């Protein structure tokens, strides 16, 4: 089984463009590995539903936390359905099964004396749900949100993260982590690695996974959120046993570990650079402490900023919602732009006019135009009937697209597809079958049949990126009697006002 994990959105607001990027990219990699893997693919998604920020937001809206987070979670599931993002499992961190697994992981760590309790004070950012040392602050504020920090003083449980400093360092050195600066950044970070607080007082935060055996504490949101990847891998029968016999939960911990050993490692762990620390430091220690296989590949995507390089934010009003993309470009056009115009492992300055230009040039004028021309000519000269099996050699080799996808490069993969479509359009101009048909119908038929084969082969690859478009092209050119294709992509006219 090829295992892909995705960053789980924090359900305090509706989906934004970064979430859409994560879903589309992960789904593309899932479709690719589903095609090339003999063992099948398992992709986990979910929502992060606990924490102080969510609790306060729910109260602000006059809702119970569970009601609030589940309403927002449905918005994410609706988005994935709309964009044909097909996950194998979708984990709600507020669900009973996740609570069971998170508490089982807690007990397993506790049994190894890796969790202890002590009093603690520190500077806490609600936006990050994380503590910061004074040396990490920028002008005395959170380096990410530029907000004032809360001084928290309480008695919490701690995880002996510092015990794994050497192991994490080796992982950062040996594992495939992209972009490369992520490994370098956290190699420096762990030079002064400290144990971390992994619980909060229940009286301060009543919304979270209860710490087993201590009703005064709930688990720190980031500690239990990381467990979501593991929750998805536990056999439902194991969960059912623990739910039926909760007082014997410790007796089933061996089955939890067995399920994890059988289903790990994560082959591709996809994250955002903003949360890389939790994944390449804390999660690695958690897995290692349980003697579980570590992730093979980590890819951290960057930020989507506005055209001027400013981070999208509510205060600036410069964000772009998924609905705006869909309105302009449709589902398939948006999938294309998120894969072709957004950097896979760096920040992206997102200019909507550039998006319009790319959509028109690559989809409407290139791929869509080729399909219209070929099907129109086949109908005109041969009543829609050609024999694709009569072409023994491929007109264009799309194999490099698979190589690019193996390298986690969807833009490179799409470039191969676009190159094939450009080749087809140029070949039609060069051979001019509409003129050749006056003197050589057999030669005309061969040319148009070659182009139908090219479209079929191109669509097989394109379906990894744009499933509806790929299927539509294949159905069009492989029909017993080809008909004139309808426009795949309506051209977007004009430019947007800045």
C-alpha positions in Angstrom: 0.0 0.0 0.0 1.3 3.4 -1.0 0.3 5.8 1.9 -0.2 9.5 1.3 -1.1 11.9 4.2 -2.3 15.4 3.8 -2.2 18.4 6.2 -5.6 18.6 8.0 -7.3 22.0 7.9 -8.0 23.8 11.1 -11.8 24.2 11.3 -12.1 27.8 12.5 -13.1 29.2 9.1 -14.1 28.1 5.6 -11.7 26.6 3.1 -9.2 29.0 1.4 -7.0 28.7 -1.7 -4.2 27.0 0.2 -6.6 24.2 1.3 -7.7 23.8 -2.3 -4.1 23.5 -3.4 -3.5 20.8 -0.8 -6.5 18.7 -1.9 -5.8 19.0 -5.6 -2.1 18.2 -5.4 -2.6 15.2 -3.1 -5.4 13.9 -5.2 -3.2 14.2 -8.3 -0.4 12.2 -6.6 -3.0 9.6 -5.5 -4.3 9.2 -9.0 -0.7 8.8 -10.3 0.3 6.2 -7.8 -2.9 4.4 -8.2 -2.0 4.0 -11.8 1.7 2.9 -11.4 1.4 1.0 -8.1 0.6 -2.7 -7.9 -0.3 -2.4 -4.2 -3.0 0.3 -4.2 -3.0 3.7 -2.6 -4.4 4.9 0.7 -4.8 8.7 1.1 -5.8 10.2 4.4 -7.5 13.6 4.9 -9.4 15.1 7.7 -10.0 18.2 9.9 -8.2 19.5 13.0 -11.1 20.4 15.3 -9.7 21.2 18.8 -7.9 24.0 20.5 -8.4 27.4 22.2 -9.0 29.3 18.9 -11.8 27.1 17.9 -13.4 27.0 21.3 -13.5 30.8 21.5 -14.8 31.1 17.9 -17.6 28.7 18.7 -18.6 30.6 21.8 -18.5 33.9 19.8 -21.0 32.4 17.3 -23.2 31.1 20.1 -22.7 27.4 19.1 -21.4 24.3 20.9 -17.9 23.5 19.7 -18.9 20.1 18.2 -21.7 21.7 16.2 -19.4 24.5 15.1 -16.6 22.3 13.9 -18.8 19.8 12.2 -20.5 22.5 10.1 -17.2 23.7 8.9 -15.9 20.2 8.3 -18.8 19.6 6.0 -17.7 22.6 3.9 -14.3 20.9 3.4 -15.9 17.6 2.5 -18.2 19.4 0.0 -15.2 21.1 -1.6 -13.4 17.8 -2.0 -16.4 16.2 -3.6 -16.8 19.1 -6.0 -13.2 18.9 -7.1 -13.2 15.1 -7.2 -10.6 14.8 -4.5 -10.9 11.2 -3.5 -9.7 10.3 -0.1 -9.5 6.8 1.4 -10.4 8.1 4.9 -11.5 11.4 6.4 -10.7 11.8 10.1 -12.5 14.2 12.3 -10.3 14.8 15.4 -13.4 15.3 17.5 -14.7 11.8 16.6 -14.8 9.0 19.2 -12.4 6.8 17.2 -9.8 9.5 17.1 -10.1 10.0 20.8 -9.6 6.3 21.3 -6.4 6.2 19.2 -5.0 9.5 20.7 -5.5 8.1 24.2 -3.9 4.8 23.2 -0.9 6.6 21.8 -0.7 8.6 25.0 -0.7 5.5 27.2 1.9 3.8 25.1 4.2 6.8 25.5 3.4 7.1 29.2 4.2 3.4 29.7 7.7 4.1 28.4 8.2 7.0 30.9 8.2 9.5 28.0 5.4 11.6 29.5 5.7 13.5 32.8 4.0 16.3 34.6 5.4 19.7 35.8 4.5 23.3 36.2 5.2 25.5 33.2 5.0 29.1 32.1 5.5 30.4 28.6 4.4 32.7 25.8 1.5 31.2 23.8 0.1 32.2 20.4 -3.6 31.3 19.9 -3.2 31.6 16.1 -0.4 29.0 16.0 -1.6 27.0 19.0 2.1 27.0 19.9 4.6 28.3 22.5 7.4 30.6 21.6 10.7 31.4 23.3 11.5 35.1 23.7 14.4 34.7 21.2 11.9 33.6 18.5 9.7 36.8 18.8 9.6 39.6 16.2 9.2 43.0 18.0 7.9 41.1 20.9 5.1 39.4 18.9 4.4 36.1 17.2 6.7 35.7 14.2 3.8 34.3 12.1 0.7 36.2 13.1 2.4 39.3 14.4 0.0 39.2 17.3 0.4 39.7 21.1 1.2 36.5 23.0 -0.5 35.2 26.0 1.6 34.3 29.1 0.4 31.0 30.3 1.2 29.5 33.6 -0.1 26.0 34.5 0.7 22.5 35.3 0.9 20.3 32.2 2.2 17.0 30.9 5.4 17.0 28.9 6.8 14.7 26.2 10.5 13.9 26.4 11.2 15.3 23.0 14.8 16.1 23.9 15.5 12.3 24.2 15.1 12.1 20.4 17.4 14.9 19.4 20.0 12.7 17.8 17.5 10.5 16.1 15.6 13.5 14.6 18.9 14.9 13.4 19.7 11.7 11.6 16.2 11.6 10.0 16.6 15.2 8.8 19.9 14.3 7.3 18.9 11.0 5.6 15.2 11.4 4.6 14.0 12.9 1.4 12.6 16.3 2.6 11.7 19.0 0.1 12.5 21.8 -0.2 16.0 21.2 1.2 16.0 24.3 3.4 13.3 22.7 5.6 15.8 20.0 6.8 18.5 22.6 7.3 16.2 24.9 9.2 15.1 22.2 11.7 18.6 20.8 12.0 19.5 24.1 13.5 16.3 24.2 15.5 16.9 20.9 17.3 20.4 22.0 18.5 18.6 23.3 21.6 15.7 20.8 21.6 13.5 21.0 24.7 10.8 18.8 26.0 7.3 20.0 25.0 4.1 20.6 26.8 1.4 18.2 25.4 -1.6 19.1 27.6 -3.6 22.0 28.8 -5.7 22.5 31.9 -9.3 21.5 31.2 -10.6 24.5 33.2 -8.8 26.8 30.7 -9.7 24.7 27.6 -12.7 22.4 28.0 -12.6 21.5 24.3 -10.1 18.7 23.5 -9.2 15.0 23.9 -9.2 14.2 27.6 -5.9 12.9 29.0 -6.4 9.3 30.1 -6.4 9.1 33.8 -6.5 12.8 34.5 -9.8 14.6 34.0 -8.1 18.0 34.8 -6.2 18.0 31.5 -6.9 17.8 27.8 -4.3 17.0 25.1 -2.5 19.8 23.4 -4.1 20.2 20.0 -1.0 19.7 18.0 0.0 16.5 19.8 -3.3 14.8 19.2 -3.8 16.3 15.7 -0.7 14.5 14.5 -2.3 11.3 15.6 -4.9 11.7 12.9 -2.6 10.1 10.4 -2.5 7.0 12.7 -6.2 7.0 13.4 -6.9 6.4 9.8 -4.8 3.2 9.8 -6.4 1.4 12.8 -8.6 -1.5 12.0 -12.3 -0.6 12.8 -12.6 -3.9 14.7 -9.9 -2.8 17.0 -11.7 0.5 17.6 -15.0 -1.4 18.2 -13.4 -3.6 20.9 -12.1 -0.5 22.8 -15.5 1.2 22.5 -17.3 -1.8 23.8 -14.8 -2.5 26.6 -13.4 1.0 27.5 -12.1 -0.1 30.9 -9.9 -2.7 29.1 -8.5 -0.2 26.6 -4.9 -0.9 27.7 -5.4 -4.6 26.8 -5.9 -3.7 23.2 -2.8 -1.4 22.8 -0.9 -4.2 21.2 -3.5 -4.4 18.5 -3.1 -0.7 17.9 0.6 -1.1 17.4 0.2 -4.1 15.2 -2.2 -2.2 12.9 0.3 0.7 12.7 3.3 -1.6 12.0 1.4 -3.3 9.2 0.3 0.0 7.5 3.2 2.3 7.9 5.5 3.9 6.7 3.9 7.0 5.2 5.3 7.1 1.7 4.5 10.7 1.0 3.8 13.2 3.9 2.5 16.4 2.4 2.5 19.4 4.7 2.7 23.2 4.7 6.0 24.8 5.5 4.2 26.7 8.3 3.6 23.4 10.1 6.7 21.5 9.1 8.2 21.7 12.6 5.4 19.6 14.0 5.8 16.9 11.3 9.6 16.6 10.9 10.4 17.0 14.6 7.6 16.2 16.9 5.8 13.5 14.8 9.1 11.9 14.0 9.8 11.5 17.7 6.4 10.1 18.4 6.8 7.5 15.7 10.3 6.6 16.8 9.3 6.3 20.4 6.8 3.6 19.4 9.4 1.9 17.1 7.3 2.7 14.1 8.6 3.3 10.5 9.3 6.9 9.7 7.9 8.8 6.6 9.9 8.1 3.4 9.3 11.5 1.7 8.2 14.8 3.0 7.0 17.7 0.8 6.3 21.1 2.3 4.5 23.5 0.1 4.9 27.3 0.4 2.4 30.1 0.8 0.1 31.5 -1.8 0.5 35.3 -1.7 -1.1 38.1 -3.6 0.4 39.5 -6.8 2.5 41.9 -4.8 3.9 39.1 -2.6 1.8 39.9 0.5 0.3 37.1 2.5 -3.4 36.6 2.0 -5.2 38.0 5.0 -8.7 39.2 6.1 -7.4 42.5 7.2 -5.9 43.3 3.8 -8.9 41.8 1.9 -6.5 40.4 -0.7 -7.5 36.7 -0.5 -9.0 34.7 -3.3 -11.7 32.2 -2.4 -12.1 28.8 -4.1 -15.5 29.9 -5.3 -14.0 32.8 -7.2 -11.7 30.4 -9.1 -14.5 28.1 -9.9 -16.7 31.0 -11.2 -13.9 32.1 -13.6 -12.3 28.8 -14.6 -14.6 26.0 -13.7 -13.5 22.9 -11.7 -11.1 21.5 -14.3 -9.6 24.9 -15.1 -9.0 25.5 -11.4 -7.4 22.1 -11.0 -5.1 22.9 -13.9 -4.1 26.4 -12.5 -3.4 25.1 -9.0 -1.1 22.5 -10.4 0.6 24.4 -13.2 0.8 27.9 -11.8 1.5 27.3 -8.1 5.0 26.3 -7.0 5.2 22.9 -5.6 7.7 23.7 -2.9 8.1 27.4 -2.8 5.9 30.5 -2.3 3.7 31.8 -5.2 2.6 35.3 -6.0 -0.9 34.7 -7.3 -1.9 37.1 -10.1 -5.4 36.5 -11.4 -4.6 38.1 -14.8 -1.7 35.7 -15.2 -4.1 32.9 -14.3 -6.5 34.0 -17.1 -3.7 34.2 -19.6 -2.5 30.7 -18.7 -6.0 29.2 -18.8 -6.7 30.7 -22.2 -3.3 29.8 -23.7 -2.9 26.3 -22.4 -6.5 25.0 -22.1 -8.8 26.9 -24.5 -6.3 27.6 -27.3 -4.1 24.5 -27.0 -5.8 21.4 -25.7 -9.4 22.4 -26.4 -8.5 23.7 -29.8 -6.7 20.5 -30.9 -9.7 18.4 -29.9 -12.1 20.6 -31.8 -10.0 20.7 -34.9 -9.4 16.9 -35.1 -12.9 15.8 -34.4 -14.4 18.4 -36.8 -12.1 17.2 -39.6 -12.8 13.5 -38.9 -16.5 14.2 -39.1 -16.2 16.3 -42.2 -14.1 13.9 -44.3 -14.8 10.5 -42.9 -18.2 10.7 -41.3 -16.6 10.3 -37.8 -15.1 6.9 -38.5 -11.3 6.2 -38.1 -9.4 3.1 -36.9 -7.0 4.1 -34.1 -5.6 0.6 -34.1 -4.2 1.2 -37.6 -1.5 3.5 -36.1 1.4 1.3 -34.9 3.7 4.0 -33.7 2.8 6.6 -31.1 2.8 10.1 -32.6 4.1 11.6 -29.3 5.8 10.1 -26.3 4.1 11.3 -23.0 6.3 9.0 -20.8 8.3 12.0 -19.3 5.1 13.1 -17.6 5.3 10.0 -15.3 8.9 10.7 -14.6 8.0 14.2 -13.5 5.3 13.0 -11.3 7.6 10.5 -9.6 9.7 13.6 -8.8 6.6 15.3 -7.3 6.5 17.8 -10.2 3.0 18.1 -11.5 3.8 21.3 -13.4 6.5 19.3 -15.3 4.0 16.6 -16.0 1.5 19.0 -17.3 4.1 20.6 -19.5 4.6 17.3 -21.3 0.9 17.2 -21.9 0.9 20.7 -23.2 3.9 20.1 -25.4 2.0 17.1 -26.9 -1.0 19.3 -27.7 1.2 22.0 -29.2 2.9 19.3 -31.3 -0.5 18.2 -32.5 -1.6 21.7 -33.5 1.6 22.4 -35.2 1.4 19.1 -37.1 -2.0 20.0 -38.4 -0.7 23.4 -39.6 2.3 21.7 -41.3 0.3 18.9 -43.0 -2.9 20.9 -43.7 -5.2 17.9 -44.0 -8.0 20.2 -45.1 -6.0 20.9 -48.2 -4.6 17.4 -48.6 -8.1 16.0 -48.7 -8.6 17.4 -52.2 -6.0 15.1 -53.6 -5.1 12.4 -51.0 -7.9 11.1 -48.8 -5.9 8.1 -47.6 -3.1 10.5 -46.5 -5.6 12.8 -44.8 -7.1 9.8 -42.9 -3.7 8.7 -41.7 -2.9 12.2 -40.4 -6.2 12.6 -38.6 -6.1 9.1 -37.2 -2.6 9.9 -35.8 -4.0 13.0 -34.2 -6.8 11.0 -32.6 -4.3 8.6 -31.2 -2.2 11.5 -29.9 -5.3 12.9 -28.2 -6.2 9.5 -26.7 -2.6 9.1 -25.3 -2.5 12.6 -24.1 -5.9 12.3 -22.3 -4.8 9.1 -20.5 -2.0 11.2 -18.9 -4.2 14.3 -18.5 -6.8 12.3 -16.6 -4.3 12.1 -13.6 -4.5 15.9 -13.4 -7.9 16.7 -14.8 -10.1 13.6 -14.5 -13.2 15.0 -16.2 -11.3 16.4 -19.1 -9.2 13.3 -19.6 -12.3 11.1 -19.6 -14.2 13.4 -22.0 -11.4 13.4 -24.6 -10.9 9.7 -24.4 -14.7 9.1 -24.9 -14.7 11.5 -27.8 -11.8 10.1 -29.9 -12.5 6.4 -29.1 -16.2 6.4 -30.0 -17.2 4.1 -32.8 -18.4 7.2 -34.7 -16.7 10.4 -33.6 -18.8 13.5 -33.4 -17.7 17.1 -33.3 -16.5 17.8 -29.8 -18.1 20.5 -27.7 -15.7 23.2 -26.4 -13.8 21.8 -23.4 -12.9 25.3 -22.0 -14.7 28.5 -22.6 -12.2 31.3 -23.1 -12.1 33.9 -20.3 -12.3 37.3 -21.9 -10.6 40.5 -20.7 -8.6 41.3 -17.6 -9.6 41.9 -14.0 -9.3 45.3 -12.5 -6.5 45.6 -9.9 
